[in-house]
Amino acid sequence: MNTTTIRALVAEDDDACRHSIIETLAAIGCRCDGTASGREAVSLILGNAYDLAVVDLELADGSGAEVMQTARSHGLSTQVVVLTGTLCGVNARLFGLEKSLGAAEIKARLAARVRRIKSDGRPSRLVWGSYTLDAELLELHETVDGRDVLRSELSHCELRIMLCLMRVPGECVSAEFLARHALRYSALPLDYAKNVAQRIYELRRKLGMTDKSRGIVNVRGEGYALV
């Protein structure tokens, strides 16, 4: 069985219920992030390598369905469980199931889901060319002359850019997406595209990507891609 720590996101705007779910998951070895915001949940799920996300169907500024759709549309392997009602009451249920479940049953099912994720042995590492990115630790390694080199000079922002690009190699990622999920702008400034371009320039320079037609390339008018 895979003993890697499971990373989980809990998005629930009821504080007591959110803490209850986090305590349940932490007790079975998960490392959890929590939020009461739907928008923040979307940002977190795109910027981190979560194995599991437990989200309320109705949040004040979004919905669990939007979080699920985001994970699916970006090809993320995160397993999303959407809750309706309140975990603290008897009418809580797992989204997509017909019968209502009590709190104890929901907790048991979450534990079973975590066990299943562990047994899957799904890797948290992304590989592109000579680069390997540990999405859990947010570390980029490069194989140079048979040696493993940790690219420790990269900033967290630059590593998040690589994470976004390495999740969809060969596909274009928009500057707006990178601005929101790598640079982590909550509100986009007018010069966000320029700021992204500067970060990409510095990242390419640090990684020695001198050929503009390979590595991180600018797809004119659309964004950036790893090719």
Buried (B, 14 or more C-beta within 10 A) or exposed (E): EEEBEBBBBBBBBBEEBBEBBBEBBEEBEBEBBBBBBBBBBBBBBBBBBBBBBBBBBBBEEBBBBBBBEBBEEBEBBBBBBBBBBBBEEEEBBBBEEEEBBBBEBBBEBBBEBBEEBBEEEEBBBBEBEEBBBBBBEBBBBBEEEEEEEEBEEBEEBBBBBBBBBBBBEEBBBBBBBBBBBBBEBEEBEEEBBEBBBEBBEBBBEEBEBEEEEEBBBBBEEEBBBBB
